[in-house]
Structure formats: C-alpha cells, structure tokens
Amino acid sequence: MHPDQLRQIARNYRTANARRGGYITITERVATGWIPDLATPEQFKPEIVFAVGPDGDIHQTDGGDDQRGADRWKMTHNAR
C-alpha cells in the first residue's frame, strides 16, 4: 500500500476519533485502532499491520508468526 494512502487513512481516523499522538493501526486498508506506542508488536499479526505515527512515520509488523504475533515494528517510511 502506498505511504500516502496509509497516511490519509490515519488522518481520517484521527479526525473522526479525536486522537492525538500515538499510532493509528491499519490492516487491509482499514484503520483498526489506536495504540499509545510501539511497545507490544506481539499483539499484532506479522507483516500485515501498519502503524502511522503523528509525524507520518510508518511502521510495519515484522518477524514472528500468527500464533505468537510479530517480533517487532520495522520502520518502512520516514515522513522526513
């Protein structure tokens, strides 16, 4: 998915839900929620979840498996 599309989905979610800071999680082109930080990647399936920060940086779950969840968040696009 193109970074601009992910950022737009995140902006729409933040506006609709009055969320500031933290990260908007996106799975299969749908905003699925908000998390305060990237401390618990194991809560998400690997390779399919994106997290868009307030500055526009984009991270994706990486490593792990479907049963134990992801091992880490990997930055895929820097907003700067």
N, C-alpha and C positions, 0 to 999 in steps of 0.2 A: 504494500500500500504506500502511496506517495506521502512523504512527510507533510506536505501542505494539507492533504486530506485529513490526516491524523490530528494536526493542529486545529483545523476547523471543527472537527468533531469535539475536541476537548474544549474549545472556546464556547461552542453551543451548550455543552453540558455545564460549564462553569456559570454561564449566564442564566440558564434555566434553573439551576440549583443553588445560586448564590455561593459558590465555592471559591475561596481564595487560597492560594498556597497549595501545598500538597501536589498530588499527581492524579490525573484522570486515567483510569484504566479503560482500555479499548480492546475488544475481542470481536473479530469478524465484522469490522466496520461499525460496531455499536459501542457507545460508551457504557461500560458496565459498572462504574462506581468511582469512588474517590478513596485514596489512601494518603495518610499524612507523610509517609516517607517510603523508601525502597528497602526497608529492613527485613521484610519477610517474603522473599520470592517464592518460598515453598508453598505459599497459599495459592499459587497460580500454575497452570499447565505450562510446560516449557515450549518455547518457540512461537506461541500463538497470541500472547498477550503483550500489548504495548502500554507504556505509561508515559504520559505527556506532562512535563513539569510546567510551572507557571511562567518560566522563561522560554518555553518552547522546545527545550531539550527533549529528545525521545529516547526511551529505553525499551528493550525487549527482553522478555524472559529467555533464559539460556541454560542449557545443561539440564540434568535431572531426567525425570520420567513422569508419566501420567499419574502414577500411584504416589510418589513422594513429592511431586511438584518440582518446580525449577530450582536450580542451584544458585542462580544469581540473576541480577539485572545487568544487561550489557547496553551501553550507550550506542545507539545506532545513528543518531543525527544530532549534531550540536547546533543550537539556534544561532550561535555567534558567527 
